[in-house]
Amino acid sequence: MIMVHTDLVNAWSVAGMLEAGETIPQADVWFGLYKINLTGYQGHVIPVIIAVWFMCFLEKRLHKIVPEMIDLFVTPLVTVLVTGYLTLTIFGPVFAQLEEWVLIGVQWVITIPWGIGAAIAGAVYPLTVVCGIHHMYNTVEIGMISNTGLNTWMPIASSANFAQGGACFAVALKTKDKKFKSMALPSSFSAFLGITEPAIFGVNLRLLKPLICGMIGGAVGAAVGSMFGIGATAYGVTGLFGFLITTKFVWQYAIMLAVSFAISFTLSWITHKDKPREDEAEATAEADAEEPALPAITCEKGRVYAPIKGNVIPSANIPDETFAAGVLGEGVGIEPELGVVYAPFDGEISSTTDTKHAIGISSPDGMELLIHVGVNTVAMEGDGFELFCAEGDTVKAGQKLMTFSIDKIKAAGYSTTTAVLVTNSDDYAGLEIKEGACEPLDCVISIKE
């Protein structure tokens, strides 16, 4: 908040003030050692990262040396004052100077003929977006319009932005991760309209390959735009909205965007592969390794078939007082050998947990069963578990319902013993159980007549 304080000149206004010949207010710092411009840092990223990193460093050190009696007051105050002053007098100004050098470099690069300079600028442009310094290009565009009446930088930026959107769009269509898709798809549409931050920071930079594919597409598109001699009559918009300020180059601008999109989309589509989340990979590793082929069975009334391969023990021997005492019903415990849970009979999923470690299932004849993987595994908050069913699903005996990581459960210090309990066991005369080694779909519980 200090970096965008209202007493500082808004960063978005600096270019306009310079164009109008106005001076930027300054202040002496470090006892008159030098002056700084009193401008804000709207749109900047790197100064914020540096400031926060330094603030973390300083606060940790202060906690160690400041007496506990005054720590609550002194540490926050000193941290904010010192970090704020250093940011406004060193971190910010240094970065602003780097921006000026980048600006000079950009102005030189785009003068390289035969579209080479435009290609270089189109490739590098997304990196300047990552650093938050792309807003400085307004100065370049203002100079172009005032000198020649045409803004030839805008097509370069537009190619780069559209290419990043194309790369992001390829990821959105190819990924099977629904959560990631829901973020990538609207981010790509935003990039097509000229706002690339969601696509770059949310998708392309995280995966890196789409970012590089977008840089290649942006480079080629910018070169095409340069060879066509495309120029805009204003600045501030790119992407599809760019048609509004390139009315003399409509078909050339359309070809440029198409080339940028096609190259980045194709390369991103070819190179992108979904990486399984760590919990999914570990949870399914054991399931995929030697997962047995299950026999087809006809479910009999009043029978529960083993949902897990392992060793069956009486529920009284489960290392948990609640399960052992039969509070949740009678049944068995299974010490698993494989991290896969199958449906123990034909039925309907009556409940699942947010932490993915337990499933409730009801049979057509009214039996209610709880499958609870491990003891106290609720504390793992789903880490190492993956569900393949949802509440209300109709399932068949032998259908895969869940995978889990035996190693992760053990590493967390919990028992892997899985409770298989008939939660309405009081409705029956009794249960007969089969102890010992079991394969999936072996009968392990039978209702006494």
N, C-alpha and C positions, 0 to 999 in steps of 0.2 A: 504493500500500500504506500510505503514511503516513495518507492520508485515511480509511482503514478500520481503523486500528490498534486492537488489542484493548484498549488503555488508554482509548480513547474510548468513550462510551456509544453502543451500536448505534442507528442512526437508527430502526430498526423498533421500538425499545423506548421511544422518547421519548413518543409519544402515551399509551401505557399508564402511564408514570411520572407524567405530568401529571394524568391522570385519577385516579390514586391519591394525588395530592397530594404526590408526592416532588419534591425539588429536583434540578435538573440541575447537576452540578459545574462550577465555573468556574475560570478562571486569568487572572492579570494578564498583559498583553502590552505590548510597546513601553514597557518601564520603568514600568509601572503607569499608562499613559495610559488604558487602558480594559480591560474584562474580556471574555472570550469563553466561550461554553458549550463544554465538552469533549465534543462529540458528533461521531460519525462522519458520513460522507457516503454511506452505502449508498443506492443507487437514484438518485443524482444524476448529471447529465450535464454541465451547464454549468460547474460548478467544475473538473471534470477537464479540459475543453477549454481553459478559460482557463489553468489551471496548465501544461498541456503546451505551449500556445502560448508562454507566458512562458518556460518552460524552454528551448525551442528558441531563442528570441530571446537569452536570456542565454548559453547555451552557445556560440553562434556568436560572440558578442562576446568571450567569455573566450578562445576559441581564438586570437583575433587579438591580444590584449594580453598573455596569459600566456606567458612564455618557454618555448620548446619543451622545455627540459630538465626542467621541473616541470609541464608541461601535463597529462601523463597522470594525475598525482595531484591537482593543484589544481583543474582545471576540473570534473571530475565531483563532487568534494566540495563545492565552492562552489555549483555548480549545484543540487544536491539540497538543501543546507542552506538556501539563500536562497529557492528556490522553495517548499520545504516550509513554511518559516516564514510567507512571504507568503500561501500558500494557507490555512493554518490561522488566520491572524490578519486577513486582508483579503478574499481571494477568497471563501472559504467563508462567513464571517459576513455579508458584503454580500448574497450570494445567499440566505442564510437569511432575511434581513430582507425581501428581495423576495418570498420565499415567503409570509411573514406577510401582506404587503400583498395578494398574490394571494388568499390565504385569506379575508381580510376582504371583498375584492371579490366572491368567489364566494358568500359568505354573504349578501351584499346582493342579488346578481343573482337568486338562486333565489327570492327573496321577491317578485319582479315577477309579478303575477297573469296569469291567462288563458293559461298555458303559455308566455308570452313569455320569462320568465327561464329556464325549463328549456330552451327552444330555444337560447338564447344559450349556456348552459352546455354543452349537448350538442354544439354546433358547436365551441366553444373547447377542450373536454376533450382531443382528440387533440394539440393544440399543447402542453398541459401535460405530456403523456406524452413528447413530443419533448424537452422541457426537463428531464424527470426529476423533476417536482415534484408529480406526481399522487398520490404516497403520502401527502401531507399531508392529503388529503381524509378520511383516517381520523378526524382530529380532528372534522371536521364531522359525520361519521356517528355518532361516539360521542355527541356532544352531542344529535343528533336522537333517538337511541334512549333516552337518559336522560331527555329532556324529554317526548317524545310516545309513545315505544314503537315508532315507525316510522321507518325510514331512507328518506327520499324522495330522497336523493342517489343511491342505488344504481341506480335505474332510469335516471337520466340517464347515468351512467357506462356502464351496460349497453347502452343505445341507441347511444352513441358507439362502444363497442368492437365491437358487432355490425355496425354500419354500416361500420366500417373493414374488418372481415372480408369483408363483402359486396362492397365495392369491389375488394379484393384477389382475391376469388374470381372476379370477372368478368375481371380481367386474366389469371388463371391459365387460364381456359377459352378466352380469345380469343387469347392470344399464341401464336405459332408457334415461338418460341425455346424449345427443349426444356430448356435449362439454367435459364432464367428460370422456366419453368413448374414445374420440379421444386422450385424455392424458393417460388414464390407459392402453390402449392396447399396444402402443409402449413402455411404461414404463415396462410392464411385459416382453416383448421380450428382453429388455435391461438387465433385471435382470437375465434372463435365460443365458445370455452371461457373467454374472458376475458383471455387473454394476447396483447396487441396489438403488442408491440414488434417481433416478427419481421415482421409485416405492414406496420407503419408504416415502420420503418427499412429493411427489406429491399426493399419494393416501393413502397408508396404515396408516401412522402416523396421517393423517387428520381424517380418519374414525375410527382409533384405533382398531376396531374389526379385520380387516384384518391383522393388525400388530401382534396381539395376535395369530391369527390363523396361521400366518406364523412362529411365534416363536415356536408354538407347532409342526408344521410340520418339522421345522428345528431341533428341539430337537430329534424327533423320527428318522429322517433321519441320523443325526449325530451318534446316538446310533447304528443304523444299520451299518454305515460305520466303526465304531470302532470295532464292533463284527466281521466284515469281515476282519479287519486288513488292510484296504485300506491305501496306502501311495503314495505320489507323489514324483517324482524325481526332481522337481524344485518348484518354487513359483512364484506368480504374476498373475496367472489366475485361475478362478473358473468357475462353471457352465458347459455349453456344451464344452467350450474350455478346460476344465479340462481333457477331454479324451486324450489330447495330452501329458499330463505328468503323466497319470495313466495307461500306456499301459499294465502293468502286472495285472491290476485289472479291465479290461474293463467291464465285465458283472456285477461284484460286484458294480462298480461305477454307472452303469446304473440302477441297482436295487435301490441303495441309492437315486439317483435323483428322480426316479419314486415314491418311498415312500414319500419323502419330498413333491413332487408336489401333489400327490393324497390326502394326509391328509390336507395340507393347502388349496388346492382348494376346497375340499368338505366342510370343516368347514367354509370357507369364503363364499361359495355359500349359505350355510344354514343360516348363521347369517346376511348376508348383506341385507339391505333394503334401497331403495332410500329414502333420506329425501327431501321433497319438499323444494325448495328455499323459503325464507321468503316471497318474493313478490308473488310467485305463490300461496303459502298457503293462504295468506290474500286475494289475488285477487279472488281465487276460492271458498273461504269459503262461501261467500254469494250466489254464483252461485249454489253450491252444496246443500245449505239449501233451501229446498222447491222449487227447480227449477221446474217451471210449465211444464206440458205436452202440447205441442203446437198443435193446430188443423191443419189438412192438408187443404191447400187453393189453389185455382186456381188464379194466379195473373192476374189482369186485367190491360190493357194498361193505362198508365197515373196515376197509383195509387202507393202510398207509404204506406207500412204497418209498424206499430210501431215496431222499433227494440228493444225497451226497455219497461219494465213495469214501469209505473209511472204516472205523471200528465203532460198533454200537455198544453203548453202555447204558445202564438204567438212568433215568433222569435224576434219581436220588444221588448219583455219583457225579453229577455236573458240579464243577467247582464254583458254584454260586448259590448262596443261601436261598434266594427267591425261587430259582429253578428247582433246586434240590428239595425244597419244602413243598413243592406242588402248588404254590400260590397261583401260578398262571396255568395250571393244569398238569396232568400226568402225561408221560411220554418217554422219550429216549434222548440220549445225547449221542452225537456222532463226532468222533475225533477224525477230522478230514485228512485225506491223502491227496485230494485234488480240489482246487479252488473253484468248483462249479456247483451251482445249485439248480436242480431240475424240479419240475412240478411233480409232487408226490402222488397225484391222482388227477383225474379230470375235474375241473372246477372253475371257480371264479376268484380272482385276486380281490380280497376284501380290504386289504390295507397294505401300504408300503410306508417306509420312514424316509424323512428327508436325508438322513444319514446313510441310507441305502443298505443298512446291515440287517434288516428284518423284513419279513414278508408274512402277511396273513392270507390264508387261502381257505375257501369254503367248498365243500363237496355238494353235489346235488341232493344227497340224502341228509344234509344238515350238519355234517361234521365240520368243526372249525379248528384249523391248525395254524400254529405259529412256528415259523422257521426263523430262529435268531442265531446269526452267525457270530460265534465267539462270545466271550464274557466281557462286559463293560466296553464293548467296541463302539458304543454310541459316542464315546469320547474321541474317537478317531475322526468324527465329523465327515464320514464318507470317503476318507483317504484310503485308497486301496480297494474300493468297492465299485461295482458297476451293475446297474439294474437293466434288465431287458423286458420288463413288464411294468404295467401301471395299474393303479386301482381301477377296478371295473373290467379288466381284461378277462376274457374266457380263455382258459389254457387246457392243454392236453397233457396227460401223464408223459413225462420225459422231455417236455419242452424246457429249454434253458431259461431260467428266471434271473440268475445273478452270477457274476463272477467275483472272486475276492482273492486277495493276496495273502497267502498263509505266512509268507516271510514278513510282510509288513505288520501283520497282527502280532507275530512273535517279537519283532523288533520294537514294537510299542509296549511290550511287556504284558500282553494279555493272552489269555487262554484261547485257543482256536476251537475248543469244543463247542459244537453247534447244537442248540436245543431244538428238538422237534417235538412240540407239545400239542396235545389235543386240549384246547382251551375250554371246551365244554365237556370235559371227561366226566363231570358229575352227572351228566345225562345218561351215562351208560353204566352197565353192571360192573364193568372192569375192562382192563386192557391186557392183552398178551403181547409181550415183546420178544424179539429175537435178538440176542446179543451176539457179539463177535464181528468178524470181518463181513463187510457187505459191499456189493456193487450197486450202482445206481439202479433203482426200480426193483431191488429185492424187497420182499415184504418184511417190514420191521415192526409194524404195530397192527394188531387185529382186535376188533371189538368182541368182547365175550358175549355170548348169547344168553 
